[in-house]
């Protein structure tokens, strides 16, 4: 699979997730240090970690997961199918995934817009606006769905893509 704009984007989303995990680690360590050394924890750490860092770190890499076909899969009968049936099976799965991601994107977009219209906040030791974090789900689901559609188009027009997508993603790793 060559370097394309979509693979570049998926890689950058992973980079952003990794950076957010690093920032989260520093933030939580600083909070614990401030709590036990100075008896002054950083206010709002739990809210920021729960509503920002974790959501972004978990959902941003969805496009990369779909790009690299790293999701959990069970190939119980798939390898026994003739090659044309394998292509049809993969195409149907990609279509189902794209439709599911589109539905999830739409539903979470409606929730995000509702949250935005109410200027949703969470109240703890400090008030934290959480409506911006609600938009990461529809964006992540839409990007993952786009990757599935991209694979679907590739599998229908390119024999190289068919061979690549039919090859078991775990075949490179050897026996476990």
N, C-alpha and C positions, 0 to 999 in steps of 0.2 A: 504494500500500500504506500504510494508515494506521498510526499509532503504536499498537502493541499491547505487551502485556507481553513477548511473545517477541522483538519487535524491540528493545525496551529492553534485555533481557538480552543479546542478541547484540551490541549497541553497547557495553554495559558490559564484556563479555569482550574486545572489541577495545581498550577503554581500559586494561584490566588488562595486556594484552599490550604495548601501547605503553609503559606505565609500567615494565614489566619490562625491555623493551629499553633504556630510559633508565637504569635502575638497573644493568643489565649493562654498559652503556657506561662509566658512572662507576666501577664496580668494576674493570673491565679497565684503564681508564686509571690508576686509583689503583695497581693492581698494577704496571703498567709504570713509572709514576713512582717508586714505592717501590723497584723493582728497580734502576733506573738512577741514581737520586739517592742513595739510602741503602744500596743493596746488600742490601735486605731486602724481597723480594717478599711479597705477601700469600699466606699458605699456604692451599691448597685452592681457589684461584681457578678452576683448570681444572675441578675436580670440580663446583663450584657452578654454573659456567657451563654445563657439559655436561649435568648431571643436573637442573638446576632452571630457570635462565633460558631456555635454548634450547627445552626441551620445552614449557614453559608458553607461551612466545611463539609457537611454531609451531602448537600444537594448540588453544589456547583460541579462536582466531578461526574454527575450522571452522564453527560455527553461523552466524556472520555470512556466511561464504562461501556457505553453502547458502541463507541468507535472501535475499541479494542476487543469487543465481544467478551468482556470479563465478568458478565453476570453469571450467576449460578445456572447451570443447565443440566438436564438429564437426557442422555442420548440412548435410551433403552432400546428402541427399535430403529432409530434413525440410521445407524450404520448398516442395517440390513436392507434398507430401501435401495432401489436402483437410483442411479445418479439423477435422472429427470425428476423422480419423486422427491429426492433430497432438495433439489432446487425449488420445487413447488412448496415444499414444507417450510424451507427457510423464508421464501417470499411471503407466505401466509403469516408466519410468525412476525416478520418485520412489519407487515401491514397491521397486524393486531397490536403490536407494540406502539406503532406510530399513532394509531387511533386512540389507544389507552392514554398515551402521553398527551395527546391533544385534549382529551376529555379532562385529564387531571390539570392540565394547564388552564383550561377554561374555568373550571370550578375554583381553582386557587386564585385565578385572576379576579373573579367576582368577589371572593373573600378579601383579597388585598384591596380592591377598590372600596369595599364596605369599610374596611379598617381605616383606609385613608380618609374617607368622608367623615368618619367619627373622630379622627385624630387619635386613634387608639393608643393608650399608654398602659403601663403596668406600674402599680404603686407598691413600693417596698420602702426601704430606708430613703430612697430617692425615687422620683418619678422618671421613668424611662419611656420615651416614645418608641413603640414597637411596630408601628404601621410600616416603616420603610423595609423592615425585614420580611414582611409578608409578601413582598414582590419577588423575592428570590425564588420561591417555589414555581410560580408560573413561568418565569424566565428559564429556570433549569429544566422543567418538564418540556417546554417548547423546544429548547436546544436538543434535548435527548430525542424527542420525536423527529426533529429535523434530521438528526443523524440516522435514525431508522429509515426515514424516507430516502435519504442519500444512498444508504446501502441497498434499498429496494430498487432504486433507479439503476444503480451499478450492476446489480445481479441480473436485471432484465436486459441490459445492453452490452455487457462485457463478459466474455468467457473467462478472462483472467479473474474478474471479480467473483464470478461463480465459483471458480476453483478455490479462491482465497476464502470465501465465506463458508464453503462446504468443509474445508479443512478444519479438523477439530482444533480449537484454540489451545487445548491442553496437550496436543501431540508434540509441541516443542519442549515441554517440560520433562518428558520421560516418565518412568514409573514413579509413583508416590510411595 
